Amino acid sequence: MESVTKVIATSILPIFLIISSGFLLSHWKEIDSGPLNTLSLFILNPALIVHSITLTELETDALVRVSLGVCLFVTAVLLASWVLGRALGKRDSLLYSFLLIATFGNTGALGIPLADFAFGDLGRQTAVLFAAVHGVLVFTIGLAIASNSGAQSRMGSLKRVFRYPLVYAVLLAIAARTVDIAPQADSAAMETLGLVGDSAIPVMLVILGIQLSETEYRSALSMTITPTLFRFLLSPCIGLIVALGMGFQNATVAQVFVLLTAMPVAVAPVIFSVEFASDTSVGGVTIPEYVSATVFVSTLVSMPVLTIFVTLLKSGAVI
């Protein structure tokens, strides 16, 4: 089994050092993460997706299995979080917010770099595909859930997904790979895409650090326990069941799949809650504060938790 110290040094510490740089920069100098986020969403991430999927070492069968597995996983987690939320007495806006933070993990800004550091090129390629499919679900199903907590049109919210090039990047990459028209890896076009796409990883981590530094979390700390436990206990158990059911032939692909089901809460629910439920409060805590606090706490907790997960997964003891 790979030592915990080595996992921390090679996989966990580099990620949290970059996140910390964004966190500290935001405290030292006033900085707006909006332009960086736009750059990431519209240029860097699409380039990373197209480059990774078109040149991936994954066979077509693995591409299909990972994509289908992500859809099955999100569906199962959504159902489990709804049952748990109702059992705990959560209703209306609080229930919908709980569904968002329990269902959608940070597979992009945190998952992709972690898979890259921990499992190499194949890990990154698997994580990019997972995050791409997951991202489409976030901006469709996630928006649909969030819209229930506000007065805006659900259909109008769903249409927003087509404003982001993420969907088109996934379709373009899959189409190019399917009909075998992608340029060679050493061509100028693909090298340019690779250069732009590689920069997405550190930029995403810096953005995450900036966003965490702006999080108002103190008043909602007590409400973060249940969703944080859900993300790190129940979610990866469901992910493991799905991975075993999908029958991945490559152990690394299976391990990365399970790892990405144990990510801390995604940042997108914060954006959704601000837009749809900014005026809603529960027990003196606004919905955006509740969601933001859970993102903050789950991200901090993820450092020791993900160290354990990576160590176990790389040992082959889990899958």
ZIMO-V286382 format. One record per pair of residues at least 24 apart in sequence whose C-alpha atoms are under 10 Angstrom apart, sorted by the first residue. I is the first residue (numbers start at 0). J is the second residue. Records with the same first field share a line. If there is no record, write none. Layout:
BEGIN
I=J, J
END
This chain:
BEGIN
0=310, 311, 312, 313, 314, 315, 316
1=309, 310, 311, 312, 313, 314
2=310, 311, 314
3=303, 306, 307, 309, 310, 311
4=306, 310
5=306, 310
6=116, 117, 305, 306, 307, 308, 309, 310, 313
7=117, 302, 303, 305, 306, 307, 309, 310
8=116, 306
9=113, 116, 117
10=112, 113, 114, 115, 116, 117, 118, 305, 306, 309, 310
11=112, 113, 116, 117, 301, 302, 303, 305, 306, 309
12=113, 116, 302, 306
13=112, 113, 116, 201
14=108, 109, 112, 113, 116, 200, 201, 204, 205, 302
15=109, 113, 204, 205, 208, 298, 299, 302
16=204, 205, 208
17=200, 201, 202, 203, 204, 205, 206, 207, 208
18=108, 109, 201, 202, 203, 204, 205, 206, 207, 208, 209, 210, 211, 212
19=204, 205, 207, 208, 209, 211, 212
20=204, 205, 206, 208, 209
21=201, 202, 203, 204, 205, 206, 207, 208, 209, 210, 211, 212
22=204, 205, 206, 207, 208, 209, 210, 211, 212, 213
23=205, 208, 209, 212
24=205, 208, 209, 212
25=205, 206, 208, 209, 210, 211, 212, 213
26=209, 212, 213
29=209
30=209
31=206, 209, 210
32=205, 206, 207, 208, 209, 210, 213
33=206, 210
34=206
35=202, 203, 205, 206
36=202, 203, 205, 206, 207
37=163
38=199, 202, 203
39=108, 196, 198, 199, 200, 202, 203, 206
40=163, 164, 165, 199, 203
41=162, 163, 164, 165, 168
42=164, 165, 192, 195, 196, 199
43=192, 193, 194, 195, 196, 197, 198, 199, 200, 202, 203
44=107, 108, 127, 131, 164, 165, 168, 195, 196, 197, 198, 199, 200, 202, 203
45=131, 163, 164, 165, 166, 167, 168, 169, 171, 172, 192, 195, 196, 199
46=164, 165, 168, 172, 189, 191, 192, 193, 194, 195, 196, 197, 198, 199
47=124, 127, 131, 168, 192, 193, 194, 195, 196, 197, 198, 199, 200
48=124, 127, 128, 130, 131, 165, 166, 168, 169, 170, 171, 172, 173, 192, 193, 196
49=127, 128, 165, 167, 168, 169, 170, 171, 172, 173, 175, 176, 181, 189, 192, 193, 196
50=124, 127, 168, 172, 181, 184, 188, 189, 190, 191, 192, 193, 194, 195, 196, 197
51=120, 121, 123, 124, 125, 126, 127, 128, 172, 189, 192, 193, 196, 197
52=124, 125, 127, 128, 131, 168, 169, 171, 172, 173, 175, 176
53=124, 169, 171, 172, 173, 174, 175, 176, 177, 179, 180, 181, 182, 183, 184, 189
54=124, 172, 175, 176, 181, 182, 183, 184, 189
55=120, 121, 123, 124, 125, 127, 128, 176
56=120, 121, 124, 125
57=121, 124, 125, 128, 249, 252
59=173, 176, 177
60=247, 248
61=125, 245, 246, 247, 248, 249, 252, 253
62=125, 128, 129, 173
63=245
64=242, 245, 246, 247, 248
65=125, 126, 128, 129, 132, 242, 245, 247, 252, 253, 256
66=125, 128, 129, 130, 131, 132, 133
67=129, 132, 241, 245
68=129, 132, 238, 241, 242, 243, 244, 245, 246, 247, 256
69=128, 129, 130, 131, 132, 133, 136, 238, 241, 242, 256, 259, 260
70=129, 132, 133, 136, 241
71=237, 238, 241, 242, 245
72=102, 133, 234, 235, 237, 238, 239, 240, 241, 242, 260
73=102, 103, 104, 133, 136, 137, 140, 234, 237, 238, 260
74=102, 136, 140
75=102, 234, 237, 238, 241
76=101, 102, 103, 229, 230, 233, 234, 235, 236, 237, 238, 260
77=101, 102, 103, 140, 234
78=102
79=229, 233, 234, 237
80=226, 229, 230, 233, 234
83=225, 229
84=225, 226
87=225
91=147, 148
92=144, 145, 146, 147, 148, 149, 272, 275, 276, 279, 280, 281, 286
93=148, 276, 279, 280, 281, 285, 286, 289, 290
94=144, 148
95=141, 143, 144, 145, 146, 147, 148, 272, 286
96=141, 144, 145, 147, 148, 268, 269, 271, 272, 276, 286, 287, 289, 290
97=223, 225, 226, 268, 286, 289, 290, 293
98=141, 144, 145, 226, 268
99=137, 140, 141, 142, 144, 145, 226, 264, 265, 267, 268, 269, 271, 272, 290
100=141, 223, 226, 227, 229, 230, 263, 264, 265, 266, 267, 268, 269, 289, 290, 291, 293, 294
101=225, 226, 227, 228, 229, 230, 231, 233, 234, 263, 264, 265, 293
102=137, 141, 226, 229, 230, 234, 260, 264, 265
103=133, 134, 136, 137, 141, 230, 234, 260, 261, 262, 263, 264, 265, 266, 267, 268
104=130, 133, 134, 137, 230, 234, 259, 260, 261, 262, 263, 264, 265, 266, 267, 268, 294, 297
105=130, 133, 134, 207, 259, 260, 261, 262, 263, 264, 265, 266, 267, 294, 298
106=130, 131, 133, 134, 258, 259, 260, 261, 262, 263, 264, 265
107=131, 133, 134, 199, 200, 203, 204, 259, 262, 265, 266
108=199, 200, 201, 202, 203, 204, 205, 206, 207, 265, 266
109=200, 201, 203, 204, 207, 259, 262, 263, 265, 298
110=200, 255, 258, 259, 260, 261, 262, 263
111=199, 200, 203, 255, 259
112=199, 200, 201, 203, 204
113=200, 255, 258, 259, 262, 305, 309
114=251, 254, 255, 256, 258, 259, 309
115=200, 255
117=255, 309, 310, 313
118=251, 252, 254, 255, 309, 313
119=251
121=249, 251, 252, 255
122=251, 252, 253, 254, 255, 256
123=252, 255
124=252, 255
125=251, 252, 253, 254, 255, 256, 259
126=252, 255, 256, 258, 259
127=169
128=169, 256
129=255, 256, 259, 260
130=259
131=165, 166, 168, 169
132=165, 166, 169
134=160, 165, 166, 267
135=160, 161, 163, 165, 166, 169
136=160
137=265, 267, 268
138=163, 165, 166, 267, 268, 271
141=267, 268, 271
142=267, 268, 271, 272, 275
143=271
144=268, 271
145=268, 270, 271, 272, 273, 274, 275, 276
146=271, 272, 274, 275, 276
147=275, 276
148=271, 272, 274, 275, 276, 277, 279, 286
149=271, 272, 274, 275, 276, 277, 278, 279
150=275, 276
151=274, 275
207=265, 266, 295, 298
208=295
210=266, 269, 291, 294, 295
211=266, 291, 292, 294, 295, 296, 298, 299
212=295
213=291, 295
214=269, 287, 288, 290, 291, 292, 293, 294, 295
215=287, 288, 289, 290, 291, 292, 295
216=284, 287, 288, 289, 290, 291, 292, 293, 294, 295, 296
217=288, 289, 292
218=283, 284, 285, 288, 289, 292
219=281, 282, 283, 284, 285, 286, 287, 288, 289, 290, 291, 292, 293
220=288, 289, 291, 292, 293, 295, 296
221=289, 292, 293
222=284, 289, 290, 292, 293
223=289, 290, 291, 292, 293, 294, 295, 296, 297
224=293, 296, 297
225=293
226=263, 264, 290, 293, 294, 297
227=263, 264, 293, 294, 296, 297, 298, 300, 301
228=263, 297, 300
229=261, 263
230=260, 261, 262, 263, 264, 297, 301
231=260, 261, 262, 263, 264, 297, 300, 301, 304, 305, 308
232=260, 261
233=260, 261
234=259, 260, 261, 262
235=259, 260, 261, 262, 308
236=260, 261
237=261
239=317, 318
242=318
243=318
250=312, 313, 315, 318
251=312, 313, 315, 318
253=312, 317, 318
254=308, 309, 311, 312, 313, 314, 315, 317, 318
255=309, 312, 313
257=308, 309, 312, 317, 318
258=305, 308, 309, 312
259=305
261=301, 304, 305, 308
262=297, 298, 301, 304, 305
263=293, 294, 295, 296, 297, 298, 299, 300, 301, 302, 304, 305
264=290, 291, 293, 294, 295, 296, 297, 298, 301
265=290, 291, 293, 294, 295, 297, 298
266=290, 291, 293, 294, 295
267=294
268=294
269=293, 294
END
